[in-house]
Amino acid sequence: MEEKVILVNEKDEQIGLMEKIEAHRKALLHRAFSVFVVNDKNQIMLQQRALEKYHSPGLWTNTCCSHQREGETNIQAGKRRLMEEMGFTTDLNELFNFIYIAPFDNGLTEHEFDHVMVGSYNGEPNLNPHEVADWKWMTAQEIKTDMEAQPEIYTEWFKIIFDKYYTHIS
């Protein structure tokens, strides 16, 4: 099945659909979401992207992120992708949204109207090995410190989104 993304304007109004890779090649603004799952110890569940991913393989990032499908709400999309990648679901709440651009070495660019959501979970994930290589819990302060020390092990979008998330929760 061809994966399409929802093209949007700067007000998050849908203006079209496009095949995902083409939209990333052309750096067109499209709708996306990022999920942060937090446990009772206030630690964030991070995932390490599978080594077979077409971009940013093996890098650490937030719990999950992807693109909404046409007709899907942000929350429905977040819960779907959480199950597809991490093997569990939980209630999600949208914290904020913003637009960012993150170019990659392979010629693709993330230009996204990103809806950042948070959920609570205390169990272990059941990882999809085609999506996720590993996972761990870290506090926001531990992530901030580690990201400053070794930025190269984190996805470009996570560096941008985490900065906004950290400001939001501080």
C-alpha positions as CSV (number, residue, x, y, z in Angstrom):
1,M,0.0,0.0,0.0
2,E,1.4,3.4,-1.0
3,E,1.8,5.6,2.1
4,K,0.4,9.1,1.6
5,V,0.9,12.1,3.7
6,I,-1.6,15.0,4.2
7,L,-0.3,18.2,2.7
8,V,-1.3,21.2,4.8
9,N,-0.9,25.0,4.8
10,E,0.5,26.9,7.8
11,K,-2.9,26.8,9.5
12,D,-2.9,23.0,9.3
13,E,-5.7,23.0,6.7
14,Q,-5.5,20.1,4.3
15,I,-4.6,21.1,0.7
16,G,-3.8,17.7,-0.8
17,L,-2.4,14.2,-0.5
18,M,1.0,13.0,-1.7
19,E,3.1,9.9,-1.6
20,K,5.3,10.1,1.5
21,I,8.7,9.9,-0.1
22,E,7.8,12.4,-2.8
23,A,6.6,14.9,-0.2
24,H,9.9,14.4,1.7
25,R,11.9,14.8,-1.5
26,K,10.1,18.1,-2.3
27,A,10.2,19.3,1.3
28,L,6.5,20.0,1.2
29,L,4.7,20.9,4.5
30,H,2.6,18.0,5.7
31,R,0.8,16.9,8.9
32,A,2.7,14.7,11.4
33,F,2.7,13.8,15.0
34,S,5.2,13.0,17.8
35,V,4.3,10.9,20.8
36,F,6.1,11.1,24.2
37,V,5.2,8.3,26.6
38,V,6.0,9.1,30.3
39,N,6.0,6.7,33.3
40,D,5.1,7.3,36.9
41,K,8.8,8.1,37.6
42,N,8.5,11.0,35.1
43,Q,10.8,9.2,32.6
44,I,10.3,9.4,28.9
45,M,10.3,6.2,26.8
46,L,12.8,6.6,24.0
47,Q,13.1,4.3,21.0
48,Q,16.2,3.5,18.9
49,R,15.1,3.4,15.2
50,A,15.6,0.0,13.5
51,L,18.8,-0.3,11.5
52,E,16.8,-1.0,8.3
53,K,15.0,2.3,8.3
54,Y,15.4,4.4,5.1
55,H,16.6,7.4,7.1
56,S,18.0,8.0,10.6
57,P,18.6,4.3,11.2
58,G,19.9,3.4,14.7
59,L,19.3,6.8,16.1
60,W,17.4,7.5,19.3
61,T,14.2,9.4,19.2
62,N,10.9,10.0,21.1
63,T,8.5,7.1,21.8
64,C,7.0,7.2,18.3
65,C,6.2,9.5,15.5
66,S,4.6,9.3,12.0
67,H,2.0,10.8,9.8
68,Q,-1.8,10.9,10.1
69,R,-3.8,9.2,7.4
70,E,-6.7,10.9,5.7
71,G,-9.7,11.0,7.9
72,E,-7.8,10.1,11.0
73,T,-7.6,12.3,14.1
74,N,-4.2,13.2,15.7
75,I,-5.1,11.0,18.7
76,Q,-6.2,8.0,16.5
77,A,-3.0,8.3,14.5
78,G,-0.8,8.5,17.6
79,K,-2.5,5.4,19.2
80,R,-2.3,3.4,15.9
81,R,1.4,4.1,15.4
82,L,2.2,3.5,19.1
83,M,0.7,0.0,18.7
84,E,2.5,-0.6,15.3
85,E,5.9,0.4,16.6
86,M,5.9,-0.2,20.3
87,G,3.2,-2.8,20.7
88,F,1.0,-1.1,23.2
89,T,-1.5,1.8,23.4
90,T,-2.5,4.3,26.0
91,D,-4.6,7.5,26.2
92,L,-2.9,10.5,24.5
93,N,-3.4,14.2,25.0
94,E,-2.1,16.8,22.5
95,L,0.2,19.3,24.2
96,F,1.1,21.7,21.4
97,N,1.8,21.9,17.7
98,F,4.4,23.7,15.6
99,I,6.1,23.7,12.2
100,Y,9.7,22.6,11.7
101,I,12.1,21.7,8.9
102,A,14.8,19.0,9.2
103,P,16.9,18.1,6.1
104,F,18.7,14.7,5.9
105,D,21.9,13.7,4.2
106,N,20.0,11.4,1.8
107,G,18.2,14.3,0.1
108,L,14.9,14.0,2.0
109,T,13.5,16.8,4.2
110,E,11.0,16.7,7.0
111,H,8.9,19.8,6.7
112,E,6.1,19.1,9.2
113,F,3.2,20.6,11.0
114,D,3.8,18.5,14.0
115,H,1.2,17.6,16.7
116,V,3.0,16.7,19.9
117,M,1.1,14.3,22.2
118,V,1.8,12.8,25.6
119,G,0.6,9.6,27.2
120,S,1.3,7.6,30.4
121,Y,2.5,4.0,30.5
122,N,4.5,1.9,33.0
123,G,5.0,-1.4,31.3
124,E,7.5,-2.7,28.8
125,P,6.9,-2.3,25.0
126,N,6.5,-5.2,22.6
127,L,8.8,-3.9,19.9
128,N,8.2,-4.2,16.1
129,P,11.8,-5.2,15.0
130,H,11.2,-3.6,11.5
131,E,10.6,-0.2,13.2
132,V,12.5,-0.3,16.5
133,A,15.9,-1.7,17.5
134,D,15.8,-0.9,21.2
135,W,14.2,1.3,23.9
136,K,14.9,2.9,27.3
137,W,13.5,5.2,29.9
138,M,15.3,8.5,30.5
139,T,14.3,11.7,32.4
140,A,14.0,14.9,30.5
141,Q,17.1,16.2,32.2
142,E,19.0,13.1,31.3
143,I,18.0,13.4,27.7
144,K,18.9,17.1,27.6
145,T,22.4,16.4,29.1
146,D,23.0,13.4,26.8
147,M,21.8,15.3,23.7
148,E,24.3,18.1,24.5
149,A,27.1,15.5,24.9
150,Q,26.3,13.3,22.0
151,P,23.9,15.0,19.6
152,E,24.9,12.6,16.7
153,I,23.0,9.7,18.3
154,Y,19.6,11.4,18.2
155,T,17.3,12.1,15.2
156,E,17.3,15.6,13.8
157,W,13.6,16.0,14.4
158,F,13.9,14.8,18.0
159,K,16.5,17.5,18.8
160,I,14.0,20.1,17.6
161,I,10.9,18.6,19.1
162,F,12.5,17.8,22.5
163,D,13.7,21.4,22.9
164,K,10.0,22.5,22.5
165,Y,8.8,19.7,24.7
166,Y,11.3,20.5,27.4
167,T,10.4,24.2,27.4
168,H,6.7,23.2,27.6
169,I,7.1,20.9,30.6
170,S,9.6,23.2,32.4
